[in-house]
Amino acid sequence: MSYDIAYSVKVNHRLKYARLSIGARGELVVLVPSSFDQTLIPDLVRQKKEWIAQTRKKVMADQQQSRGPSDVACELPSRLVLHSINEVWQVGYRAGRGSVVEAQVIDTNRLMISGDASKSDLVYRLLRMWLKQKASLELVPWLERLSVANGLKYSRAVIRHQKTRWGSYSGRGTVSLNMKLLFLPEHLVHHVLIHELCHTVHLNHSSSFWKLVARYDPAYMEHRVEMKRAGSYIPHFVDAG
């Protein structure tokens, strides 16, 4: 009996070995180096069928858990799935008098919200503040590493919370990054950071700009398509209120 699993293939010139990736909606992507014999992919997928099934189950469970009140009415998020840095933060709530007062890291990847958690708007605001700080600690150094490695210099980086824009670059040399990038897979964050760094050379979207992007992100066209669905990674509470 054959075991057919739908998948898409992406060539990444920086890879040395083939690897499998499961997207936010359970889609399977096979990432291969340019020299890989793609006739071997079906056997590779069949060999990994158990891993695929288990990982799909976990990814879908993580997505459900990370959703806010639009998915589970009146429930506060119990964990934050930060795909970009491969971290899952458990969120606990400690009852207290008065308004929500703080979000405190009490253990490895565990966040405690203290105060009156019935005030969901305050909880969401507190979580957004924590996420913005987390993004500053993770995304800004990431941008700096890419800048140094590729010789793409900028003046400063800031973290913002925007509804639609994942990043931007100003003529004064400022790179702005959306804190919501924390929830995206690593390769999509890399795509956004490279995109903005390339604007340090070309302040437009000319053919020269896209050629430069392709130099540092060879699969950028596929990544641009994926970014159209990237909103599915973001929990509802992040933009609530």
C-alpha positions in Angstrom: 0.0 0.0 0.0 1.5 3.4 -1.0 1.7 6.2 1.5 1.4 9.5 -0.5 2.0 12.7 1.4 1.6 16.1 -0.3 4.6 18.4 -0.1 6.4 21.3 -1.8 10.1 21.6 -2.5 12.3 24.6 -1.9 15.9 24.9 -3.0 18.2 26.6 -0.5 21.7 27.1 -1.7 23.0 27.5 1.8 21.9 24.0 3.0 24.2 21.1 3.0 21.6 18.4 3.7 17.9 18.0 3.0 15.5 18.8 5.8 11.7 18.8 6.4 9.6 21.6 7.7 6.0 21.7 8.8 4.2 25.0 8.3 1.5 26.7 10.5 -1.3 24.9 8.7 0.4 21.5 8.7 1.8 21.8 5.2 5.0 19.9 4.5 8.0 21.6 2.9 11.1 19.8 1.8 14.1 22.0 1.8 17.1 20.8 -0.3 20.5 22.1 -1.3 20.9 22.9 -5.0 23.0 19.8 -5.6 20.4 17.4 -4.1 19.0 14.7 -6.3 15.2 15.5 -6.1 14.3 12.0 -7.3 15.2 10.9 -3.7 12.6 13.1 -2.1 9.6 10.7 -2.2 11.6 8.0 -0.4 12.8 10.6 2.1 9.2 11.7 2.8 8.0 8.1 3.2 10.8 7.3 5.6 9.9 10.3 7.8 6.1 9.7 7.7 5.9 9.1 11.5 7.9 12.3 12.3 5.6 14.2 9.8 2.4 13.0 11.5 3.7 13.7 15.0 5.1 17.1 14.1 1.9 18.1 12.3 -0.1 17.2 15.4 2.2 19.2 17.7 2.2 22.2 15.3 -1.6 22.3 15.1 -1.9 21.9 18.9 0.6 24.7 19.5 -1.4 27.0 17.1 -4.6 26.2 18.9 -3.1 26.9 22.3 -1.5 30.1 21.2 -4.7 31.6 20.0 -6.6 34.2 22.0 -10.3 34.7 22.7 -11.4 34.6 19.0 -10.6 30.9 19.1 -11.5 30.0 22.6 -14.0 32.4 24.0 -13.0 34.2 27.3 -9.8 32.1 27.7 -6.5 33.8 28.3 -3.5 32.5 26.4 -1.8 29.6 28.3 1.4 29.7 26.2 3.3 31.7 23.6 4.7 29.8 20.6 7.7 31.8 19.4 8.6 29.9 16.2 11.4 32.3 15.2 13.6 31.3 18.1 12.1 27.8 18.7 10.7 28.7 22.2 7.4 27.9 23.8 6.6 30.1 26.9 4.1 28.8 29.4 1.9 31.5 30.8 0.5 31.3 34.3 -1.8 33.6 36.3 -1.5 34.4 40.0 -4.6 36.0 41.5 -4.3 39.3 43.3 -6.2 42.4 44.3 -6.5 45.3 41.9 -5.4 45.5 38.4 -2.8 43.3 36.6 0.5 44.5 37.9 3.3 42.6 36.2 4.6 39.9 33.9 7.5 38.1 35.6 9.8 35.3 34.3 9.8 32.8 37.1 11.5 29.9 35.4 12.9 28.8 32.1 10.4 29.7 29.5 7.7 30.4 32.1 5.9 33.7 32.5 3.6 34.6 35.4 1.0 37.3 35.2 0.1 38.7 38.7 -3.1 40.5 39.5 -6.7 40.5 38.5 -6.6 38.3 35.3 -10.4 38.9 34.8 -9.4 42.2 33.2 -8.4 40.6 29.9 -7.5 43.9 28.2 -4.9 44.6 30.8 -3.5 41.1 30.5 -3.2 41.4 26.7 -1.5 44.8 27.1 1.0 43.4 29.6 1.7 40.4 27.3 2.3 42.8 24.4 4.7 44.8 26.4 6.6 41.7 27.3 6.7 40.6 23.7 8.0 43.9 22.6 10.9 43.6 25.1 11.5 40.0 24.1 11.6 41.1 20.4 14.2 43.8 21.3 16.4 41.1 22.9 16.1 38.6 20.1 15.5 40.5 16.8 17.8 43.4 17.1 20.9 41.2 17.7 19.8 38.9 14.9 19.6 41.9 12.6 23.1 43.1 13.7 24.6 39.6 13.0 23.1 39.7 9.4 24.3 43.2 8.9 27.9 42.4 9.9 28.0 39.1 8.0 26.8 40.6 4.8 28.2 44.1 5.0 24.8 45.8 5.0 25.1 48.7 7.4 22.3 50.6 9.1 22.2 53.3 11.8 19.8 51.9 14.4 17.0 49.4 14.9 13.7 49.8 16.7 10.9 47.4 17.6 7.4 48.4 16.9 3.9 46.9 17.1 2.2 47.4 13.8 -0.9 46.0 12.3 0.3 45.2 8.8 3.9 46.0 8.2 6.5 43.4 9.2 9.4 45.9 8.8 10.5 49.1 7.2 13.6 51.1 6.5 14.0 54.9 6.6 16.3 57.1 4.6 18.0 58.1 7.9 19.2 54.5 8.4 16.6 53.2 10.9 15.3 49.7 10.5 11.9 49.1 12.2 10.9 45.6 13.0 7.5 44.3 14.0 7.5 42.4 17.4 5.1 39.9 15.8 8.0 38.5 13.8 8.7 36.5 17.0 5.8 34.2 16.0 7.0 33.5 12.5 9.3 30.6 11.4 13.0 31.4 11.4 13.3 31.4 7.6 10.6 34.0 7.2 12.1 36.3 9.8 15.4 35.9 8.0 13.6 36.9 4.8 12.2 40.1 6.4 15.5 41.1 8.0 17.4 40.7 4.7 14.7 42.6 2.8 15.1 45.6 5.1 18.9 45.4 5.2 18.9 45.4 1.3 17.1 48.8 1.5 20.3 50.2 3.0 21.6 49.9 -0.6 18.5 50.5 -2.6 15.7 52.6 -1.2 13.2 51.1 -3.7 12.0 47.8 -5.1 13.8 48.0 -8.4 15.3 45.0 -10.2 18.7 45.9 -8.6 17.1 45.7 -5.2 15.6 42.2 -5.8 18.9 41.0 -7.3 20.5 42.0 -4.0 17.8 40.3 -2.0 18.3 37.1 -4.0 22.0 37.1 -3.2 21.3 36.7 0.5 17.9 35.0 0.3 17.9 32.8 -2.8 14.4 31.5 -2.1 13.0 34.9 -1.5 10.2 34.5 -4.1 8.8 31.5 -2.3 9.2 33.3 1.0 7.2 36.3 -0.3 4.3 33.9 -1.1 4.6 32.4 2.4 4.5 35.9 4.0 1.0 36.3 2.6 -0.2 33.7 5.0 2.1 34.7 7.9 -0.8 36.3 9.8 -2.0 32.8 10.7 1.0 32.5 13.1 -0.1 35.5 15.2 -2.3 34.9 18.3 -5.5 37.1 18.3 -4.6 38.8 21.6 -1.5 40.4 20.1 -3.7 42.9 18.2 -6.8 42.8 20.5 -8.0 46.1 21.9 
